[in-house]
Amino acid sequence: MPNQTPPQPHVAPEPEDRDYLLKRADQHRRQGEQCDDASRALHARFQRMYEDRAAALPPGDD
């Protein structure tokens, strides 16, 4: 069996889709509205991260 190629490893699909990422961004936006300044800054960073990840998805992946 030396001529057989090994089976391809199973790759789990990314659980992320645009709707999920935008939902998480909105959750962080809302949480940031109810926090002190330090927490608000963290939630703003998470919001931007999720929005950027959603924008980076190729078209048609949602």
C-alpha positions as CSV (number, residue, x, y, z in Angstrom):
1,M,0.0,0.0,0.0
2,P,2.9,2.5,-0.4
3,N,1.2,4.1,-3.4
4,Q,-1.9,5.1,-1.5
5,T,-2.1,8.7,-0.2
6,P,-3.0,9.1,3.4
7,P,-6.6,10.3,4.1
8,Q,-7.1,14.0,4.4
9,P,-7.4,15.1,8.0
10,H,-10.9,16.1,9.0
11,V,-11.1,19.9,9.3
12,A,-14.0,21.2,11.4
13,P,-15.8,24.0,9.7
14,E,-15.4,27.4,11.2
15,P,-18.5,28.1,13.4
16,E,-18.4,31.7,12.4
17,D,-20.7,33.3,9.9
18,R,-21.4,36.9,9.3
19,D,-24.6,36.9,11.3
20,Y,-23.0,35.4,14.3
21,L,-20.1,37.8,14.3
22,L,-22.4,40.8,13.8
23,K,-24.6,39.6,16.7
24,R,-21.6,39.3,19.0
25,A,-20.4,42.8,17.9
26,D,-23.9,44.2,18.8
27,Q,-23.8,42.4,22.2
28,H,-20.5,44.1,23.0
29,R,-21.8,47.5,21.9
30,R,-24.8,47.1,24.2
31,Q,-22.7,45.9,27.1
32,G,-20.3,48.7,26.6
33,E,-23.1,51.2,27.0
34,Q,-23.7,50.0,30.6
35,C,-20.1,49.9,31.8
36,D,-17.4,52.1,33.3
37,D,-14.8,53.6,31.0
38,A,-12.2,50.8,31.2
39,S,-14.8,48.1,30.5
40,R,-16.4,50.2,27.7
41,A,-13.0,50.4,26.0
42,L,-12.6,46.6,26.1
43,H,-16.1,46.1,24.7
44,A,-15.4,48.6,22.0
45,R,-12.3,46.6,21.0
46,F,-14.3,43.4,20.9
47,Q,-17.0,45.0,18.9
48,R,-14.5,46.2,16.3
49,M,-12.8,42.8,16.3
50,Y,-16.1,41.0,15.5
51,E,-17.0,43.6,12.9
52,D,-13.6,43.3,11.2
53,R,-13.9,39.5,11.2
54,A,-17.3,39.7,9.6
55,A,-16.1,42.1,7.0
56,A,-13.1,39.8,6.2
57,L,-15.3,36.8,5.3
58,P,-15.5,36.1,1.6
59,P,-18.8,36.9,0.0
60,G,-21.3,34.1,0.1
61,D,-20.1,32.6,3.4
62,D,-23.2,33.7,5.3
